[in-house]
């Protein structure tokens, strides 16, 4: 059960902004975001209503402008990984659902930013930046998660009469599942096979508006940390040929490029949750008295908090490095982003678990911050590339050196 997020015991530290990974534009962004995020009060009992509210607030506050390039209402000339990292870390510190709402606007529209036609970009991206359109990214299927090539959703094309070979439309049939913003999105970036025998080389991307006949997003998925998820059913869902996103059969590369941009930001979301858990643990340890002293006076507590702080900082450095490498155009980024995603999510799970343990029975009380963090963090070790997939990426890169 999600309720209004309890206020943080203290503002998040800004010490990391002095690191050389960031420039003045990033520091200005963070300085403005921290007080804004702390001032928001959103009832998160209904995750779907809350997510819509967060998108509206983030749009009105100008923060969704960092999800699109300046040419289409964005804040910066291009998508900037370090800005995304700072935004997601700060939002997740205050509310993981706020982070989710922000991230899905970026991920759901990222393929349009990368490969959309001028008409597609003009139609969708400004609405995303203003919080007027909710975006979604529809890649996963019941039998095609990490194994994208096993995708079964197909897109069959129809041709204009006259025999000139020009496509008039595509008809999508199949099932997508675990789709974030499913059921509340205004449009979906959907990946389907235009060449069923082509494996990953036969996948194309399409923009499908939520009200398109043949699309059913009514089957909601309920998870341990509530946020909008749904299964999408496509039953001869027909979209015009102009809905093709990028090149036909180029969808797999487009999906991977989109995920690569946002992978380091997943690490940042985990980092924000870990920082909040550490802040909650420190606050509780200073206040809780037992055996004539505070919990913080015990050496075992000090050792645990020291371990938590080291886990947070090690995750932060890998996260900021990955974002900096992408923004500065370094040749090698994928393995470093995988290191950040794997380390930050795994470390955050450990930090949150230790924070809950320090709270004792209060830690498992529904409505306490560490209890909700314990549920919130778990999915980050799975989505956008499970830990085991990140290990494979890192291992293969190391073997190729």
C-alpha positions in Angstrom: 0.0 0.0 0.0 1.4 3.4 -1.0 0.3 6.5 0.8 1.7 10.0 0.8 5.4 9.7 0.9 6.8 10.6 4.4 9.1 13.6 4.4 12.8 12.9 4.3 14.6 13.2 7.7 17.1 15.5 5.9 17.7 16.9 2.4 19.9 14.7 0.2 23.6 15.5 0.3 25.0 17.7 -2.5 28.6 16.8 -2.0 28.7 14.6 -5.1 28.0 17.7 -7.3 31.6 18.8 -6.7 32.9 15.8 -8.5 34.4 16.4 -12.0 31.7 14.4 -13.7 29.4 17.3 -13.5 29.5 20.9 -14.9 27.7 24.1 -13.7 24.5 23.3 -15.7 24.1 20.0 -13.8 24.8 21.7 -10.5 22.2 24.4 -11.2 19.7 21.7 -12.2 20.2 19.9 -8.9 20.0 23.0 -6.8 16.6 23.8 -8.2 15.3 20.2 -8.1 16.0 19.3 -4.5 13.7 21.9 -2.9 11.0 21.4 -5.5 10.9 17.6 -4.9 10.8 18.0 -1.2 7.8 20.4 -1.4 5.6 18.0 -3.4 2.8 16.2 -1.6 1.1 13.5 -3.6 -1.3 10.8 -2.3 0.1 7.6 -3.8 -2.7 5.3 -2.5 -3.9 4.9 -6.1 -0.8 4.4 -8.2 -2.4 5.2 -11.5 -4.0 8.5 -10.3 -0.7 9.4 -8.6 1.4 8.7 -11.7 -0.8 11.0 -13.7 -0.5 13.6 -11.0 3.3 13.3 -11.0 3.5 13.6 -14.8 1.4 16.8 -14.6 3.6 18.2 -11.8 6.8 17.3 -13.5 5.6 18.9 -16.7 4.5 22.1 -15.0 7.8 22.2 -13.1 9.8 22.0 -16.3 11.6 18.8 -15.3 10.2 16.7 -18.2 12.0 19.1 -20.6 15.1 17.0 -19.8 13.4 14.0 -21.4 13.5 15.5 -24.9 15.9 17.7 -27.0 15.7 21.4 -27.1 14.4 21.4 -30.7 11.2 20.0 -29.4 10.7 21.9 -26.2 13.6 20.3 -24.2 15.9 22.0 -21.7 19.2 20.9 -23.4 20.3 20.4 -27.0 20.3 16.6 -26.7 19.4 14.0 -24.1 22.0 14.3 -21.4 22.7 11.2 -19.3 24.1 13.2 -16.4 21.0 15.3 -16.1 18.9 12.2 -16.2 21.0 10.7 -13.5 20.7 13.7 -11.2 16.9 13.9 -11.8 16.2 10.3 -11.1 18.5 10.1 -8.1 16.8 13.1 -6.5 13.2 12.1 -7.4 13.8 8.5 -6.1 15.1 9.9 -2.9 11.8 11.5 -2.2 9.4 9.2 -4.1 10.2 6.2 -6.2 6.8 6.7 -8.0 7.8 10.2 -9.0 11.0 8.7 -10.4 9.0 6.1 -12.3 6.7 8.8 -13.8 9.7 10.8 -15.0 11.7 7.9 -16.3 8.8 6.5 -18.4 8.4 9.8 -20.1 12.0 9.6 -21.2 12.1 5.9 -22.0 8.7 5.9 -23.7 9.6 8.8 -26.0 13.3 8.0 -26.4 12.9 6.0 -29.6 11.1 9.0 -31.2 13.9 11.3 -30.1 16.5 9.0 -31.7 14.7 7.9 -34.9 11.4 9.7 -35.3 10.5 11.6 -38.4 10.2 15.4 -38.0 6.4 15.0 -38.1 6.5 12.3 -35.4 8.8 14.3 -33.2 6.8 17.5 -33.6 3.5 15.7 -32.8 4.6 13.8 -29.7 7.7 15.2 -28.0 6.4 18.6 -27.0 3.4 17.0 -25.3 5.8 14.7 -23.4 7.9 17.6 -22.3 4.8 19.5 -21.0 3.4 16.5 -19.3 0.3 16.6 -21.6 1.1 13.2 -23.2 2.0 10.1 -21.2 4.5 7.8 -23.0 5.2 4.0 -22.8 7.8 1.6 -24.2 6.4 -1.7 -25.2 9.1 -4.3 -25.8 8.7 -7.3 -23.4 6.4 -10.2 -24.1 5.3 -13.3 -22.0 8.1 -15.4 -23.6 10.4 -12.6 -24.7 12.0 -10.7 -21.9 15.8 -10.8 -22.0 15.6 -12.9 -25.2 14.2 -10.1 -27.4 14.6 -12.3 -30.5 11.9 -14.6 -29.3 9.3 -11.9 -29.8 6.1 -13.2 -31.3 4.1 -10.0 -32.0 4.0 -9.5 -35.7 3.3 -6.5 -37.9 1.9 -7.4 -41.3 1.9 -4.7 -44.0 -0.7 -3.8 -46.6 0.1 -2.0 -49.9 -1.5 0.8 -51.8 -3.4 -0.2 -54.8 -1.7 0.5 -58.1 1.2 -2.0 -57.7 3.9 0.6 -56.9 5.0 -1.4 -53.7 4.3 1.5 -51.4 3.0 0.4 -47.9 -0.3 1.9 -46.7 -0.5 0.4 -43.2 0.7 -2.3 -40.8 -1.5 -4.6 -38.8 -0.2 -5.6 -35.3 -1.1 -8.9 -33.7 0.3 -10.2 -30.4 0.8 -9.6 -26.7 3.1 -7.3 -24.8 3.4 -7.5 -21.0 5.0 -5.8 -18.0 4.5 -2.6 -19.9 5.0 0.4 -17.6 2.3 3.1 -17.9 0.1 0.4 -19.6 -3.4 1.6 -19.4 -2.6 5.3 -18.7 -0.3 6.1 -21.6 -1.5 8.2 -24.5 0.8 6.4 -26.9 3.1 3.4 -27.0 6.4 2.8 -28.8 5.7 -0.8 -29.8 8.3 -3.3 -31.2 7.0 -6.1 -33.5 8.4 -8.5 -36.1 8.0 -7.4 -39.7 10.1 -10.4 -40.7 9.1 -13.3 -38.4 12.0 -15.4 -39.5 14.6 -12.6 -39.1 15.1 -12.9 -35.3 16.4 -9.6 -33.9 17.0 -8.4 -37.5 13.3 -8.7 -38.3 12.0 -6.3 -35.6 10.5 -2.9 -36.4 9.2 -0.1 -34.1 5.9 1.7 -34.4 4.0 4.5 -32.6 0.6 3.3 -31.6 -1.8 5.7 -30.1 -3.7 4.4 -27.0 -7.1 4.8 -28.7 -6.2 2.8 -31.8 -8.9 0.1 -32.5 -7.5 -3.4 -31.8 -5.4 -2.3 -28.8 -6.6 -3.5 -25.4 -4.7 -2.2 -22.4 -7.3 -3.1 -19.7 -5.5 -6.0 -18.2 -3.6 -4.4 -15.3 -0.7 -6.2 -13.5 -0.5 -5.8 -9.7 3.0 -5.9 -8.2 4.6 -5.6 -4.7 5.5 -2.0 -5.2 2.4 -0.5 -7.0 2.9 1.3 -10.2 1.0 1.3 -13.5 1.7 -1.9 -15.4 -0.4 -3.7 -17.9 -0.5 -6.4 -20.5 -1.3 -5.1 -24.0 -3.2 -7.2 -26.5 -3.0 -6.3 -30.2 -5.7 -7.9 -32.3 -5.2 -6.8 -35.9 -4.4 -3.3 -34.6 -3.9 -1.3 -37.8 -1.7 1.8 -37.9 -0.7 3.9 -40.9 2.6 3.3 -42.6 3.7 6.7 -41.2 3.6 5.1 -37.7 6.8 3.2 -38.5 9.5 4.5 -36.3 12.9 4.5 -37.9 13.8 2.0 -40.6 11.8 -1.2 -41.1 13.6 -4.1 -39.4 15.8 -1.7 -37.5 13.7 -1.9 -34.3 16.1 -4.1 -32.3 19.0 -1.6 -32.6 16.7 1.2 -31.9 15.4 -0.5 -28.7 19.0 -1.2 -27.5 20.1 2.4 -28.2 17.1 3.7 -26.3 17.8 1.4 -23.3 21.5 2.3 -23.4 20.7 6.0 -22.8 18.6 5.2 -19.8 20.5 2.3 -18.2 22.7 4.5 -16.1 19.7 6.4 -14.9 18.2 3.1 -13.6 21.3 2.9 -11.5 20.7 6.5 -10.3 17.1 5.6 -9.2 18.6 2.8 -7.1 21.2 5.2 -5.8 18.5 7.7 -4.7 16.6 4.9 -2.8 19.8 3.8 -1.2 20.7 7.3 -0.1 17.2 7.7 1.4 17.5 4.4 3.3 20.9 5.5 4.7 19.4 8.8 5.8 16.5 7.0 7.5 18.9 4.6 9.2 21.1 7.4 10.5 18.1 9.4 11.7 16.6 6.4 13.5 19.9 5.4 15.0 20.4 8.8 16.5 16.8 8.9 18.0 16.3 5.3 19.2 17.4 4.7 22.8 18.1 1.4 24.4 20.2 0.2 27.3 20.9 3.8 28.4 22.3 5.1 25.1 21.3 5.7 21.5 21.4 3.0 18.9 24.1 5.1 17.1 26.4 4.7 20.2 26.8 1.0 19.6 29.8 0.0 17.6 27.9 -2.6 15.7 25.5 0.1 14.5 28.4 2.3 13.5 30.0 -0.6 11.5 26.7 -1.2 9.6 26.2 2.4 8.8 29.8 2.6 7.6 29.2 -0.3 5.3 26.0 1.2 4.0 27.8 4.5 3.2 30.6 2.7 1.3 28.1 0.8 -0.7 26.3 4.0 -1.6 29.4 5.8 -2.6 30.8 3.0 -4.7 27.5 2.8 -6.6 27.5 6.5 -7.1 30.9 6.6 -8.7 30.1 3.9 -11.2 26.8 5.6 -12.0 28.3 9.0 -12.6 31.1 7.5 -14.6 28.7 5.7 -16.9 26.7 8.9 -17.5 29.8 11.0 -18.1 31.2 8.5 -20.6 28.1 8.6 -22.7 27.8 12.3 -22.6 31.4 12.9 -23.6 31.2 10.4 -26.5 33.6 7.8 -25.3 34.0 4.7 -27.4 33.1 2.3 -24.6 29.9 2.8 -22.7 27.8 -0.3 -22.7 29.9 -2.4 -20.2 30.3 0.6 -17.9 26.6 1.3 -17.9 26.1 -2.4 -17.1 28.5 -2.2 -14.2 26.6 0.9 -12.9 23.2 -0.7 -13.2 24.3 -4.0 -11.6 26.3 -2.5 -8.7 23.8 0.3 -7.9 20.8 -2.0 -7.8 22.5 -4.8 -5.9 24.1 -2.4 -3.4 20.8 -0.6 -2.9 19.1 -3.8 -2.1 21.7 -4.5 0.6 21.6 -1.0 2.0 17.8 -1.0 2.3 17.8 -4.4 3.9 20.3 -3.2 6.5 18.3 0.0 7.1 15.2 -2.1 7.7 17.1 -4.4 10.1 18.3 -1.4 12.1 14.7 -0.3 12.4 13.7 -3.6 14.0 9.9 -4.2 14.1 9.2 -0.7 12.9 11.0 -1.5 9.7 8.3 -4.0 8.5 5.4 -1.8 9.5 3.3 -0.9 6.5 3.6 2.8 5.8 7.1 3.2 7.1 9.6 4.5 4.6 12.1 1.6 4.8 9.2 -0.9 4.4 8.1 0.8 1.1 11.8 1.1 -0.1 12.2 -2.6 0.5 9.4 -3.3 -1.9 10.4 -0.5 -4.4 14.0 -1.6 -4.9 13.3 -5.2 -5.8 12.1 -4.7 -9.4 15.1 -2.5 -10.3 17.3 -5.6 -10.2 15.2 -7.1 -12.9 13.8 -4.5 -15.4 15.8 -2.9 -18.2 18.3 -5.8 -18.0 18.4 -8.2 -15.0 21.5 -8.4 -12.9 22.5 -11.7 -14.6 22.3 -10.0 -18.1 24.5 -7.2 -16.9 27.0 -9.8 -15.6 27.1 -11.4 -19.1 27.7 -8.0 -20.7 30.5 -7.1 -18.4 32.1 -10.5 -18.6 32.1 -10.5 -22.4 33.6 -7.1 -22.5 36.4 -8.1 -20.1 37.2 -11.2 -22.2 37.5 -9.1 -25.4 40.0 -6.7 -23.9 
